Amino acid sequence: NKVPPFYAMQGYDAAHALARAVQALGAKVDEPGAIARTIRMQGLQSVRGDLKYNVNGILLQPYWKLEVVAGPD
């Protein structure tokens, strides 16, 4: 019940997007461009919410703030 660290979240999102694209392509991954197009078309279901890609391939995501606070000693 905790928010994952920033880098763990990005790593999970990348692996999840690739796995969904490979599954959608029926494991035919001979053309790297097909994987990228499939990822852009599907969007990304993330712990950050459902994200989409802009026409230029840049991931659009809602604004979120990363705040570092001191923990208990």
Distance bins in CASP14 RR format, pairs under 12 A and 6 or more apart:
PFRMAT RR
TARGET T0000
AUTHOR 0000-0000-0000
RMODE 2
METHOD distances of the structure
MODEL  1
2 8 0 0 0 0 0 1 0 0 0 0 0
2 9 0 0 0 0 0 1 0 0 0 0 0
2 47 0 0 0 0 0 1 0 0 0 0 0
3 9 0 0 0 0 1 0 0 0 0 0 0
3 47 1 0 0 1 0 0 0 0 0 0 0
3 48 0 0 0 0 1 0 0 0 0 0 0
3 64 0 0 0 0 1 0 0 0 0 0 0
3 65 0 0 0 0 0 1 0 0 0 0 0
3 66 0 0 0 0 1 0 0 0 0 0 0
3 67 0 0 0 0 0 1 0 0 0 0 0
4 10 0 0 0 0 1 0 0 0 0 0 0
4 11 0 0 0 0 1 0 0 0 0 0 0
4 12 1 0 0 1 0 0 0 0 0 0 0
4 13 0 0 0 0 0 1 0 0 0 0 0
4 46 0 0 0 0 0 1 0 0 0 0 0
4 47 1 0 0 1 0 0 0 0 0 0 0
4 48 0 0 0 0 1 0 0 0 0 0 0
5 11 0 0 0 0 0 1 0 0 0 0 0
5 12 0 0 0 0 0 1 0 0 0 0 0
5 47 0 0 0 0 0 1 0 0 0 0 0
5 66 0 0 0 0 1 0 0 0 0 0 0
5 68 0 0 0 0 0 1 0 0 0 0 0
6 12 0 0 0 0 0 1 0 0 0 0 0
6 13 0 0 0 0 0 1 0 0 0 0 0
6 47 0 0 0 0 0 1 0 0 0 0 0
6 48 0 0 0 0 0 1 0 0 0 0 0
6 64 0 0 0 0 1 0 0 0 0 0 0
6 65 0 0 0 0 0 1 0 0 0 0 0
6 66 1 0 0 1 0 0 0 0 0 0 0
6 67 0 0 0 0 0 1 0 0 0 0 0
6 68 0 0 0 0 0 1 0 0 0 0 0
7 13 0 0 0 0 0 1 0 0 0 0 0
7 14 0 0 0 0 0 1 0 0 0 0 0
7 66 0 0 0 0 0 1 0 0 0 0 0
8 14 0 0 0 0 0 1 0 0 0 0 0
8 15 0 0 0 0 0 1 0 0 0 0 0
8 46 0 0 0 0 0 1 0 0 0 0 0
8 47 0 0 0 0 1 0 0 0 0 0 0
9 15 0 0 0 0 0 1 0 0 0 0 0
9 16 0 0 0 0 0 1 0 0 0 0 0
9 44 0 0 0 0 0 1 0 0 0 0 0
9 46 1 0 0 1 0 0 0 0 0 0 0
9 47 1 0 1 0 0 0 0 0 0 0 0
9 48 1 0 0 1 0 0 0 0 0 0 0
9 49 0 0 0 0 0 1 0 0 0 0 0
9 51 0 0 0 0 0 1 0 0 0 0 0
9 61 0 0 0 0 0 1 0 0 0 0 0
9 64 0 0 0 0 0 1 0 0 0 0 0
9 66 0 0 0 0 0 1 0 0 0 0 0
10 16 0 0 0 0 0 1 0 0 0 0 0
10 17 0 0 0 0 0 1 0 0 0 0 0
10 44 0 0 0 0 0 1 0 0 0 0 0
10 46 0 0 0 0 1 0 0 0 0 0 0
10 47 0 0 0 0 0 1 0 0 0 0 0
10 48 0 0 0 0 1 0 0 0 0 0 0
10 51 0 0 0 0 0 1 0 0 0 0 0
10 59 0 0 0 0 0 1 0 0 0 0 0
10 61 0 0 0 0 0 1 0 0 0 0 0
11 17 0 0 0 0 1 0 0 0 0 0 0
11 18 0 0 0 0 0 1 0 0 0 0 0
11 19 0 0 0 0 0 1 0 0 0 0 0
11 44 0 0 0 0 0 1 0 0 0 0 0
11 46 0 0 0 0 0 1 0 0 0 0 0
11 47 0 0 0 0 0 1 0 0 0 0 0
11 48 0 0 0 0 0 1 0 0 0 0 0
12 18 0 0 0 0 0 1 0 0 0 0 0
12 19 0 0 0 0 0 1 0 0 0 0 0
12 44 0 0 0 0 0 1 0 0 0 0 0
12 45 0 0 0 0 0 1 0 0 0 0 0
12 46 1 0 0 1 0 0 0 0 0 0 0
12 47 1 0 0 1 0 0 0 0 0 0 0
12 48 0 0 0 0 0 1 0 0 0 0 0
13 19 0 0 0 0 0 1 0 0 0 0 0
13 20 0 0 0 0 0 1 0 0 0 0 0
13 39 0 0 0 0 0 1 0 0 0 0 0
13 43 0 0 0 0 0 1 0 0 0 0 0
13 44 1 0 1 0 0 0 0 0 0 0 0
13 45 0 0 0 0 1 0 0 0 0 0 0
13 46 1 0 1 0 0 0 0 0 0 0 0
13 47 1 0 0 1 0 0 0 0 0 0 0
13 48 1 0 0 1 0 0 0 0 0 0 0
13 49 0 0 0 0 1 0 0 0 0 0 0
13 50 0 0 0 0 0 1 0 0 0 0 0
13 51 0 0 0 0 1 0 0 0 0 0 0
13 59 0 0 0 0 1 0 0 0 0 0 0
13 61 0 0 0 0 1 0 0 0 0 0 0
14 20 0 0 0 0 0 1 0 0 0 0 0
14 21 0 0 0 0 0 1 0 0 0 0 0
14 35 0 0 0 0 0 1 0 0 0 0 0
14 39 0 0 0 0 1 0 0 0 0 0 0
14 44 0 0 0 0 1 0 0 0 0 0 0
14 46 0 0 0 0 0 1 0 0 0 0 0
14 59 0 0 0 0 0 1 0 0 0 0 0
15 21 0 0 0 0 0 1 0 0 0 0 0
15 22 0 0 0 0 0 1 0 0 0 0 0
15 39 0 0 0 0 0 1 0 0 0 0 0
15 44 0 0 0 0 0 1 0 0 0 0 0
15 46 0 0 0 0 0 1 0 0 0 0 0
16 22 0 0 0 0 0 1 0 0 0 0 0
16 23 0 0 0 0 0 1 0 0 0 0 0
16 39 0 0 0 0 0 1 0 0 0 0 0
16 42 0 0 0 0 0 1 0 0 0 0 0
16 43 0 0 0 0 0 1 0 0 0 0 0
16 44 1 0 0 1 0 0 0 0 0 0 0
16 45 1 0 0 1 0 0 0 0 0 0 0
16 46 1 0 0 1 0 0 0 0 0 0 0
16 47 0 0 0 0 1 0 0 0 0 0 0
16 48 0 0 0 0 0 1 0 0 0 0 0
16 51 0 0 0 0 0 1 0 0 0 0 0
17 23 0 0 0 0 0 1 0 0 0 0 0
17 24 0 0 0 0 0 1 0 0 0 0 0
17 35 0 0 0 0 1 0 0 0 0 0 0
17 36 0 0 0 0 1 0 0 0 0 0 0
17 38 0 0 0 0 1 0 0 0 0 0 0
17 39 1 0 1 0 0 0 0 0 0 0 0
17 40 0 0 0 0 1 0 0 0 0 0 0
17 41 0 0 0 0 0 1 0 0 0 0 0
17 42 1 0 0 1 0 0 0 0 0 0 0
17 43 1 0 0 1 0 0 0 0 0 0 0
17 44 1 0 1 0 0 0 0 0 0 0 0
17 45 0 0 0 0 1 0 0 0 0 0 0
17 46 0 0 0 0 1 0 0 0 0 0 0
17 51 0 0 0 0 1 0 0 0 0 0 0
17 52 0 0 0 0 0 1 0 0 0 0 0
17 53 0 0 0 0 1 0 0 0 0 0 0
17 59 0 0 0 0 1 0 0 0 0 0 0
18 24 0 0 0 0 0 1 0 0 0 0 0
18 25 0 0 0 0 0 1 0 0 0 0 0
18 27 0 0 0 0 0 1 0 0 0 0 0
18 29 0 0 0 0 1 0 0 0 0 0 0
18 32 0 0 0 0 0 1 0 0 0 0 0
18 35 1 0 0 1 0 0 0 0 0 0 0
18 36 0 0 0 0 0 1 0 0 0 0 0
18 38 0 0 0 0 1 0 0 0 0 0 0
18 39 1 0 0 1 0 0 0 0 0 0 0
18 42 0 0 0 0 0 1 0 0 0 0 0
18 44 0 0 0 0 0 1 0 0 0 0 0
19 25 0 0 0 0 0 1 0 0 0 0 0
19 26 0 0 0 0 0 1 0 0 0 0 0
19 27 0 0 0 0 0 1 0 0 0 0 0
19 29 0 0 0 0 0 1 0 0 0 0 0
19 35 0 0 0 0 0 1 0 0 0 0 0
19 38 0 0 0 0 0 1 0 0 0 0 0
19 39 0 0 0 0 0 1 0 0 0 0 0
19 42 0 0 0 0 0 1 0 0 0 0 0
19 44 0 0 0 0 0 1 0 0 0 0 0
19 45 0 0 0 0 0 1 0 0 0 0 0
20 26 0 0 0 0 0 1 0 0 0 0 0
20 35 0 0 0 0 0 1 0 0 0 0 0
20 38 1 0 0 1 0 0 0 0 0 0 0
20 39 1 0 0 1 0 0 0 0 0 0 0
20 40 0 0 0 0 0 1 0 0 0 0 0
20 41 0 0 0 0 0 1 0 0 0 0 0
20 42 1 0 1 0 0 0 0 0 0 0 0
20 43 0 0 0 0 1 0 0 0 0 0 0
20 44 0 0 0 0 1 0 0 0 0 0 0
20 45 0 0 0 0 1 0 0 0 0 0 0
20 46 0 0 0 0 0 1 0 0 0 0 0
21 27 0 0 0 0 0 1 0 0 0 0 0
21 28 0 0 0 0 0 1 0 0 0 0 0
21 29 0 0 0 0 1 0 0 0 0 0 0
21 31 0 0 0 0 0 1 0 0 0 0 0
21 32 0 0 0 0 0 1 0 0 0 0 0
21 33 0 0 0 0 1 0 0 0 0 0 0
21 34 0 0 0 0 1 0 0 0 0 0 0
21 35 1 0 1 0 0 0 0 0 0 0 0
21 36 0 0 0 0 1 0 0 0 0 0 0
21 37 0 0 0 0 1 0 0 0 0 0 0
21 38 1 0 1 0 0 0 0 0 0 0 0
21 39 1 0 1 0 0 0 0 0 0 0 0
21 40 0 0 0 0 1 0 0 0 0 0 0
21 41 0 0 0 0 1 0 0 0 0 0 0
21 42 1 0 0 1 0 0 0 0 0 0 0
21 43 0 0 0 0 1 0 0 0 0 0 0
21 44 0 0 0 0 0 1 0 0 0 0 0
22 28 0 0 0 0 1 0 0 0 0 0 0
22 29 1 0 1 0 0 0 0 0 0 0 0
22 30 0 0 0 0 0 1 0 0 0 0 0
22 32 0 0 0 0 0 1 0 0 0 0 0
22 34 0 0 0 0 0 1 0 0 0 0 0
22 35 1 0 0 1 0 0 0 0 0 0 0
22 38 0 0 0 0 1 0 0 0 0 0 0
22 39 0 0 0 0 1 0 0 0 0 0 0
22 42 0 0 0 0 0 1 0 0 0 0 0
23 29 0 0 0 0 0 1 0 0 0 0 0
23 35 0 0 0 0 0 1 0 0 0 0 0
23 38 0 0 0 0 1 0 0 0 0 0 0
23 39 0 0 0 0 0 1 0 0 0 0 0
23 42 0 0 0 0 0 1 0 0 0 0 0
24 34 0 0 0 0 1 0 0 0 0 0 0
24 35 0 0 0 0 1 0 0 0 0 0 0
24 37 0 0 0 0 0 1 0 0 0 0 0
24 38 1 0 1 0 0 0 0 0 0 0 0
24 39 0 0 0 0 1 0 0 0 0 0 0
24 40 0 0 0 0 0 1 0 0 0 0 0
24 41 0 0 0 0 1 0 0 0 0 0 0
24 42 1 0 0 1 0 0 0 0 0 0 0
24 43 0 0 0 0 0 1 0 0 0 0 0
25 31 0 0 0 0 1 0 0 0 0 0 0
25 32 0 0 0 0 0 1 0 0 0 0 0
25 33 0 0 0 0 0 1 0 0 0 0 0
25 34 1 0 0 1 0 0 0 0 0 0 0
25 35 1 0 0 1 0 0 0 0 0 0 0
25 36 0 0 0 0 0 1 0 0 0 0 0
25 37 0 0 0 0 1 0 0 0 0 0 0
25 38 1 0 1 0 0 0 0 0 0 0 0
25 39 0 0 0 0 0 1 0 0 0 0 0
25 41 0 0 0 0 0 1 0 0 0 0 0
25 42 0 0 0 0 0 1 0 0 0 0 0
26 34 0 0 0 0 0 1 0 0 0 0 0
26 35 0 0 0 0 0 1 0 0 0 0 0
26 38 0 0 0 0 0 1 0 0 0 0 0
27 34 0 0 0 0 0 1 0 0 0 0 0
27 35 0 0 0 0 0 1 0 0 0 0 0
28 34 1 0 0 1 0 0 0 0 0 0 0
28 35 0 0 0 0 1 0 0 0 0 0 0
28 38 0 0 0 0 0 1 0 0 0 0 0
29 35 1 0 1 0 0 0 0 0 0 0 0
29 36 0 0 0 0 0 1 0 0 0 0 0
29 38 0 0 0 0 1 0 0 0 0 0 0
29 39 0 0 0 0 0 1 0 0 0 0 0
31 37 0 0 0 0 1 0 0 0 0 0 0
31 38 0 0 0 0 0 1 0 0 0 0 0
32 38 0 0 0 0 0 1 0 0 0 0 0
32 39 0 0 0 0 0 1 0 0 0 0 0
33 39 0 0 0 0 1 0 0 0 0 0 0
33 40 0 0 0 0 1 0 0 0 0 0 0
33 41 0 0 0 0 0 1 0 0 0 0 0
33 57 0 0 0 0 0 1 0 0 0 0 0
34 40 0 0 0 0 0 1 0 0 0 0 0
34 41 0 0 0 0 0 1 0 0 0 0 0
35 41 0 0 0 0 0 1 0 0 0 0 0
35 42 0 0 0 0 0 1 0 0 0 0 0
36 42 0 0 0 0 0 1 0 0 0 0 0
36 43 0 0 0 0 0 1 0 0 0 0 0
36 53 0 0 0 0 1 0 0 0 0 0 0
36 57 0 0 0 0 1 0 0 0 0 0 0
37 43 0 0 0 0 0 1 0 0 0 0 0
37 53 0 0 0 0 0 1 0 0 0 0 0
37 57 0 0 0 0 1 0 0 0 0 0 0
38 44 0 0 0 0 0 1 0 0 0 0 0
38 53 0 0 0 0 0 1 0 0 0 0 0
39 45 0 0 0 0 0 1 0 0 0 0 0
39 51 0 0 0 0 0 1 0 0 0 0 0
39 52 0 0 0 0 0 1 0 0 0 0 0
39 53 1 0 0 1 0 0 0 0 0 0 0
39 57 0 0 0 0 1 0 0 0 0 0 0
39 59 0 0 0 0 1 0 0 0 0 0 0
40 51 0 0 0 0 0 1 0 0 0 0 0
40 52 0 0 0 0 1 0 0 0 0 0 0
40 53 1 0 1 0 0 0 0 0 0 0 0
40 54 0 0 0 0 1 0 0 0 0 0 0
40 55 0 0 0 0 1 0 0 0 0 0 0
40 56 0 0 0 0 1 0 0 0 0 0 0
40 57 1 0 1 0 0 0 0 0 0 0 0
40 58 0 0 0 0 1 0 0 0 0 0 0
40 59 0 0 0 0 1 0 0 0 0 0 0
40 60 0 0 0 0 0 1 0 0 0 0 0
41 52 0 0 0 0 1 0 0 0 0 0 0
41 53 0 0 0 0 1 0 0 0 0 0 0
41 55 0 0 0 0 0 1 0 0 0 0 0
41 57 0 0 0 0 0 1 0 0 0 0 0
42 50 0 0 0 0 0 1 0 0 0 0 0
42 51 0 0 0 0 0 1 0 0 0 0 0
42 52 0 0 0 0 1 0 0 0 0 0 0
42 53 0 0 0 0 1 0 0 0 0 0 0
43 49 0 0 0 0 0 1 0 0 0 0 0
43 50 1 0 0 1 0 0 0 0 0 0 0
43 51 1 0 0 1 0 0 0 0 0 0 0
43 52 1 0 1 0 0 0 0 0 0 0 0
43 53 1 0 1 0 0 0 0 0 0 0 0
43 54 0 0 0 0 0 1 0 0 0 0 0
43 57 0 0 0 0 0 1 0 0 0 0 0
43 59 0 0 0 0 1 0 0 0 0 0 0
43 60 0 0 0 0 1 0 0 0 0 0 0
43 61 0 0 0 0 0 1 0 0 0 0 0
44 50 1 0 0 1 0 0 0 0 0 0 0
44 51 1 0 1 0 0 0 0 0 0 0 0
44 52 1 0 0 1 0 0 0 0 0 0 0
44 53 1 0 0 1 0 0 0 0 0 0 0
44 57 0 0 0 0 0 1 0 0 0 0 0
44 59 1 0 0 1 0 0 0 0 0 0 0
44 60 0 0 0 0 1 0 0 0 0 0 0
44 61 0 0 0 0 1 0 0 0 0 0 0
45 51 1 0 0 1 0 0 0 0 0 0 0
45 52 0 0 0 0 0 1 0 0 0 0 0
46 52 0 0 0 0 0 1 0 0 0 0 0
46 59 0 0 0 0 1 0 0 0 0 0 0
46 60 0 0 0 0 0 1 0 0 0 0 0
46 61 1 0 0 1 0 0 0 0 0 0 0
46 62 0 0 0 0 0 1 0 0 0 0 0
46 64 0 0 0 0 0 1 0 0 0 0 0
47 61 0 0 0 0 0 1 0 0 0 0 0
47 64 0 0 0 0 0 1 0 0 0 0 0
48 59 0 0 0 0 1 0 0 0 0 0 0
48 60 0 0 0 0 0 1 0 0 0 0 0
48 61 1 0 1 0 0 0 0 0 0 0 0
48 62 1 0 0 1 0 0 0 0 0 0 0
48 63 0 0 0 0 0 1 0 0 0 0 0
48 64 1 0 0 1 0 0 0 0 0 0 0
48 66 0 0 0 0 0 1 0 0 0 0 0
49 59 0 0 0 0 0 1 0 0 0 0 0
49 60 0 0 0 0 0 1 0 0 0 0 0
49 61 1 0 0 1 0 0 0 0 0 0 0
49 62 1 0 0 1 0 0 0 0 0 0 0
49 64 0 0 0 0 1 0 0 0 0 0 0
50 59 0 0 0 0 0 1 0 0 0 0 0
50 60 0 0 0 0 0 1 0 0 0 0 0
50 61 0 0 0 0 1 0 0 0 0 0 0
50 62 0 0 0 0 1 0 0 0 0 0 0
51 57 0 0 0 0 0 1 0 0 0 0 0
51 58 0 0 0 0 0 1 0 0 0 0 0
51 59 1 0 1 0 0 0 0 0 0 0 0
51 60 1 0 0 1 0 0 0 0 0 0 0
51 61 1 0 1 0 0 0 0 0 0 0 0
51 62 0 0 0 0 1 0 0 0 0 0 0
51 64 0 0 0 0 0 1 0 0 0 0 0
52 58 0 0 0 0 0 1 0 0 0 0 0
52 59 1 0 0 1 0 0 0 0 0 0 0
52 60 1 0 1 0 0 0 0 0 0 0 0
52 61 0 0 0 0 1 0 0 0 0 0 0
52 62 0 0 0 0 0 1 0 0 0 0 0
53 59 1 0 1 0 0 0 0 0 0 0 0
53 60 1 0 0 1 0 0 0 0 0 0 0
53 61 0 0 0 0 0 1 0 0 0 0 0
54 60 1 0 1 0 0 0 0 0 0 0 0
54 61 0 0 0 0 0 1 0 0 0 0 0
END
